[in-house]
Amino acid sequence: MDTKDYIYLDHSATTPVDPKVLDAMQSVLLKNYGNPSSMHQLGQEGAKLIDDSRSQIAQVLSSARSEIVFTSGGTESDNSAIKGASFALKEQGNHIITTSIEHHAVLHTCEWLEKFAGFDVTYLNPNNEGFISPEQVIDAITDETTVVSIMYINNEIGVIEPIAEIAKALKEYQEKHNRKIVFHSDAVQAPGWLSLDVEELGLDMMSLSAHKFYGPKGVGILYIKEGTPYAGYINGGSQENNRRAGTENTAGIVGIGVALSLAEENRPVVVPHVSKLRDTLLRGILKIPNVYLNGPESDGRVANNINVSIQGIEIESLIINLDMLGVAVSSGSACTSGSVEPSHVLLGLGLPKDLSSTSLRITLGKDNTEEHINMVQDNLPNIIDRIRYLKKG
């Protein structure tokens, strides 16, 4: 399809590749195709490109280059972090703390560890806006706790969790009790919107995925702080300093380095631009009768996210109607878009099943305009009225 006139408002699901990222990757694919583990010139050129990308990323994260591990995406990074730290510390304990509103890459990993590896998991419930408090985390710690995993920004409702405050409380607990608890965060939704400075955040591990910030699909990052207990679970060669086996995706790694640098460089301009558009659109949507905001107000919410429940409709009909007008939106997480089950995130906030099944998620990006917002505001009320009328039928 021709996307020139298409209004894309599903940036939390994925983003288009930035032309500068594409240019950098295309050059690598055509000219630097050697295996980075090979000793010949082509191989060593590839290895240097990977090192250069690692340096770019380390600069954005305020980390050491050696603390950056390249993966196939956010799901692998989440799996690797939680399994790697849990197995490395299994002699110390078998208890993991996470939340009930995590991405399924975290939830299903924890469920797997419960079912097949004998771990116990505590799933913390947020308040009705989606926030997890440091006190909740500390209160959930047992003598067996080894890993805490709490997402930075929720992919459905856009709530920004107090990661730095939780990290501070965890550090104080560890110093008092002289034990190690690894703190991991799925930060997939954060690049381009919030600081990724791992020292300020106080993280031991952090997961990122390129396609969420205008990079290619199929490549991600796992930050592992030096000294963090970690047992790699993809075995084979000695790539990534023996932490992740497999021939490196050189072009993808170059792409993620460029994409992350651009996201951070453009953040001071993009955030206020998108935030203004988001607030305008949200004000219009909330004027529609029986539409309710999910998650916090603008304070504590990422700049590009709108999530509302719309009473008296079938959400699939709304998405299809908007798509027919050339507008792309979603309902909840893209990874569960084929499911008619209520959103586990909204159920975790305490919403009833009917409202948890009718949530509309709109997530803006850097290329959205006032014209896009006006078009949605002009058409959405009539679409909702029509669907409600037909449903009453």
C-alpha positions in Angstrom: 0.0 0.0 0.0 1.0 3.6 -0.5 1.8 5.0 3.0 2.3 8.6 1.9 -1.2 9.7 3.1 -1.5 7.1 5.8 -1.8 8.5 9.4 0.3 6.2 11.6 -0.5 6.4 15.3 0.8 3.0 16.5 4.4 3.9 17.3 4.5 1.8 20.5 4.0 -1.3 18.3 6.8 -0.4 15.9 8.2 2.6 14.0 9.3 3.2 10.4 13.0 3.0 9.8 14.7 6.5 9.8 16.3 7.2 6.3 19.7 7.9 8.0 19.5 4.4 9.6 18.6 2.8 6.3 21.5 4.5 4.6 24.0 3.3 7.2 22.6 -0.3 7.1 22.5 -0.4 3.3 26.2 0.5 3.1 27.0 -2.4 5.5 24.9 -4.9 3.7 26.5 -4.2 0.3 30.1 -3.6 1.4 30.8 -5.0 4.9 29.4 -8.5 4.6 32.3 -10.4 6.2 31.8 -12.4 9.3 33.0 -10.3 12.2 34.7 -13.3 13.8 36.9 -13.9 10.7 40.5 -12.7 10.7 40.5 -11.4 7.1 40.0 -7.7 6.2 36.3 -8.0 5.5 35.7 -9.7 8.8 37.7 -7.2 10.8 35.9 -4.3 9.1 32.7 -5.8 10.3 34.1 -6.2 13.8 35.2 -2.5 13.9 31.7 -1.4 12.8 30.2 -3.4 15.7 32.7 -1.8 18.1 31.8 1.7 16.8 28.1 1.0 17.4 28.8 -0.3 20.9 30.6 3.0 21.6 27.7 5.0 20.3 25.2 3.2 22.5 27.5 3.3 25.6 27.6 7.1 25.2 23.8 7.4 25.2 23.5 5.0 28.2 26.5 6.5 30.1 27.9 3.0 30.4 31.1 1.2 29.5 31.3 -0.3 26.0 31.9 -3.8 27.6 28.5 -3.6 29.3 26.6 -3.6 26.0 25.4 -6.9 24.6 23.6 -7.2 21.2 20.5 -9.4 20.9 17.7 -10.1 18.4 15.3 -7.7 20.1 13.5 -6.8 23.3 12.0 -10.2 23.8 15.4 -11.9 23.8 16.9 -9.2 26.0 14.1 -9.6 28.6 14.5 -13.4 28.5 18.3 -13.2 28.7 18.3 -10.7 31.6 15.8 -12.5 33.8 16.9 -16.1 33.1 20.6 -15.2 33.1 20.5 -13.4 36.4 18.2 -15.9 38.0 20.2 -19.0 37.1 23.5 -17.2 38.0 22.1 -16.6 41.5 20.2 -19.8 42.0 22.4 -20.9 44.9 21.5 -17.7 46.7 17.7 -18.1 46.2 14.9 -18.7 43.8 12.5 -15.8 44.2 11.7 -13.1 41.5 9.7 -9.9 41.9 8.0 -8.4 38.9 4.6 -6.7 38.2 1.3 -7.9 36.8 1.4 -5.2 34.0 4.7 -6.2 32.4 5.1 -7.0 28.7 4.5 -10.7 28.0 8.2 -11.1 27.2 8.7 -10.6 31.0 5.5 -12.3 32.2 5.9 -15.4 30.1 9.6 -15.7 31.0 8.7 -15.6 34.7 5.9 -18.2 34.2 8.4 -20.4 32.4 10.8 -20.2 35.3 8.0 -21.1 37.7 6.9 -24.1 35.7 10.2 -25.6 34.5 12.9 -24.3 36.8 11.4 -24.2 40.3 11.4 -20.4 40.8 8.8 -18.5 42.8 7.5 -15.2 41.4 5.7 -12.4 43.1 3.6 -10.3 40.7 3.0 -6.8 42.2 -0.2 -5.0 41.4 -0.1 -1.3 40.6 -2.4 1.4 41.9 -5.3 2.4 39.7 -3.0 4.7 37.6 -0.4 2.0 37.0 2.3 3.0 39.4 4.4 0.6 41.5 6.0 2.1 44.6 9.4 1.4 46.0 7.7 0.3 49.3 5.9 -2.4 47.5 9.1 -3.8 46.1 10.9 -3.8 49.4 7.9 -5.3 51.2 7.9 -8.2 48.7 11.5 -9.2 49.2 12.1 -12.5 50.9 15.3 -14.3 52.0 15.2 -16.0 48.5 14.9 -12.9 46.3 17.5 -12.6 43.6 15.9 -10.6 40.8 13.6 -7.7 40.4 12.2 -6.8 37.0 10.0 -3.7 36.5 9.4 -1.9 33.2 10.4 1.7 32.7 7.4 2.7 30.6 4.3 0.5 30.2 3.7 -0.3 26.5 -0.1 0.0 26.8 -0.9 2.9 29.2 2.3 4.8 29.0 2.9 5.0 32.8 6.5 5.9 33.8 7.5 3.8 36.7 9.8 5.4 39.4 12.8 3.3 38.4 15.4 5.5 40.0 13.5 5.6 43.3 13.0 1.8 43.3 16.7 1.3 42.5 17.7 3.6 45.5 15.5 1.6 47.9 16.9 -1.7 46.6 20.5 -0.5 47.0 19.8 0.6 50.6 18.2 -2.8 51.3 21.2 -4.7 49.8 23.7 -2.6 51.8 21.8 -3.2 55.0 21.4 -7.0 54.5 24.7 -7.6 52.6 23.2 -9.5 49.7 22.8 -9.1 45.9 19.5 -8.5 44.2 19.7 -7.8 40.4 17.5 -5.0 39.2 16.4 -5.2 35.6 14.1 -3.0 33.6 12.3 -3.5 30.2 13.0 0.0 28.8 11.8 -0.8 25.3 9.4 2.1 25.2 11.8 4.7 26.6 14.4 5.7 23.9 13.6 9.1 22.4 11.3 10.0 25.3 13.3 9.7 28.6 16.9 9.6 29.8 18.6 6.2 29.4 21.4 7.1 31.8 21.9 3.8 33.6 23.9 5.4 36.4 21.1 7.8 37.1 18.5 5.0 36.9 20.5 2.7 39.1 20.0 -0.4 37.0 21.9 -3.6 36.8 20.3 -4.6 33.5 18.2 -2.9 30.8 16.5 -4.2 27.7 16.0 -2.2 24.4 14.7 -2.9 20.9 15.7 -1.0 17.8 12.3 -1.1 16.0 10.7 1.0 18.8 12.9 4.0 18.0 13.1 4.1 14.2 15.6 1.3 13.8 15.4 -2.1 12.1 13.4 -5.1 13.5 15.4 -8.1 14.7 18.1 -6.3 16.8 18.2 -5.3 20.4 20.4 -4.4 23.3 20.9 -5.8 26.8 22.8 -3.6 29.1 24.6 -5.7 31.8 26.4 -3.7 34.5 29.9 -4.8 35.2 30.0 -7.4 38.0 26.3 -8.3 37.6 25.9 -12.1 38.0 24.8 -13.5 34.6 24.7 -16.9 32.9 24.2 -16.6 29.2 21.6 -19.1 27.9 22.2 -18.9 24.1 25.2 -21.2 23.7 27.6 -21.7 20.8 30.5 -19.4 19.8 32.3 -16.8 21.9 30.5 -13.7 20.5 29.6 -10.8 22.7 32.3 -11.7 25.2 30.8 -15.2 25.7 27.4 -13.7 26.7 25.4 -14.2 23.6 26.5 -16.8 21.0 25.7 -16.4 17.3 27.2 -14.5 14.3 26.5 -10.9 14.8 23.9 -9.0 12.7 26.4 -6.4 11.6 24.0 -4.2 9.6 21.3 -4.4 12.3 23.9 -3.5 15.0 25.0 -0.5 12.9 21.4 0.5 12.5 20.6 0.3 16.2 23.6 2.5 17.0 22.6 5.2 14.6 18.9 5.0 15.6 19.6 5.3 19.3 22.0 8.2 18.8 19.4 10.0 16.7 16.6 9.3 19.2 18.7 10.9 22.0 19.9 13.8 19.9 16.3 14.6 18.8 14.6 14.1 22.2 14.6 17.8 23.3 12.7 18.7 20.1 10.5 15.7 19.6 9.1 15.4 23.2 7.5 18.8 23.4 6.2 18.6 19.8 4.6 15.2 20.3 3.4 16.1 23.8 1.5 19.1 22.5 -0.2 17.0 19.8 -1.1 14.3 22.3 -2.7 16.7 24.7 -4.7 18.3 22.0 -6.0 15.0 20.8 -6.7 13.7 24.2 -8.8 16.7 25.1 -10.9 16.1 22.1 -11.3 12.4 22.7 -12.4 12.9 26.4 -15.2 15.2 25.2 -16.9 12.1 23.7 -19.5 10.7 26.2 -18.5 7.6 28.2 -14.8 7.6 27.3 -12.4 7.1 30.1 -8.7 7.7 30.4 -6.6 4.7 31.4 -3.4 5.4 33.4 -2.1 8.7 34.8 -2.7 12.3 33.5 0.2 14.0 31.7 2.4 13.8 34.9 3.9 10.3 35.0 2.8 9.4 31.5 5.1 9.2 28.4 4.7 12.1 26.0 3.2 10.1 23.1 0.7 7.8 24.7 -3.1 7.9 24.8 -5.1 4.9 26.2 -8.8 5.2 26.7 -11.7 2.8 27.3 -14.8 3.5 25.2 -18.0 2.1 26.7 -20.6 0.5 24.4 -18.4 -0.4 21.4 -16.6 -3.3 19.8 -13.0 -2.1 19.7 -12.2 -4.2 16.6 -14.9 -2.3 14.7 -13.4 1.0 15.7 -9.9 0.0 14.6 -11.2 -1.3 11.2 -13.3 1.9 10.6 -10.3 4.1 11.3 -8.1 1.9 9.2 -10.5 2.4 6.3 -10.0 6.1 6.7 -6.2 5.6 6.6 -5.5 5.8 10.3 -3.6 3.2 12.2 -4.2 2.7 15.9 -4.3 -0.3 18.1 -6.0 -1.9 21.2 -3.6 -2.6 24.0 -0.4 -4.5 23.1 0.5 -5.4 19.6 1.7 -8.8 20.8 -1.9 -9.7 21.9 -3.8 -7.9 19.1 -5.2 -11.2 17.8 -6.8 -12.0 21.2 -10.3 -11.0 22.3 -9.2 -11.3 25.9 -9.3 -8.2 28.1 -6.0 -6.3 28.5 -4.1 -7.8 31.4 -2.7 -4.3 32.0 -6.1 -2.8 32.4 -7.3 -5.7 34.6 -4.2 -5.1 36.7 -5.4 -1.5 37.2 -8.7 -2.8 38.5 -10.8 -2.0 35.5 -13.9 -4.3 34.9 -13.7 -6.7 32.0 -16.0 -4.7 29.7 -13.8 -1.6 29.8 -10.6 -3.7 29.7 -11.9 -5.1 26.4 -12.6 -1.7 24.7 -9.4 0.1 25.1 -8.0 2.3 22.3 -4.3 2.9 22.3 -3.0 5.8 20.2 0.8 6.4 20.2 2.2 9.3 18.3 5.6 9.7 16.7 8.0 12.4 15.6 6.5 12.8 12.1 2.8 13.3 13.2 1.3 16.7 12.5 -1.6 18.9 13.6 -3.4 17.9 10.4 -3.2 14.2 11.5 -4.7 15.2 14.9 -7.5 17.2 13.4 -8.4 14.4 11.0 -8.8 12.0 13.9 -10.7 14.4 16.0 -13.1 15.2 13.1 -13.9 11.6 12.5 -13.7 9.7 15.7 -16.9 10.9 17.4 -19.0 10.0 14.4 -17.4 6.5 14.1 -18.0 5.8 17.8 -21.7 7.0 17.6 -22.3 4.8 14.5 -20.8 1.7 16.2 -22.8 2.3 19.4 -26.0 2.7 17.3 -25.4 -0.5 15.4 -24.5 -2.4 18.5 -27.8 -1.4 20.2 -29.5 -2.4 16.9 
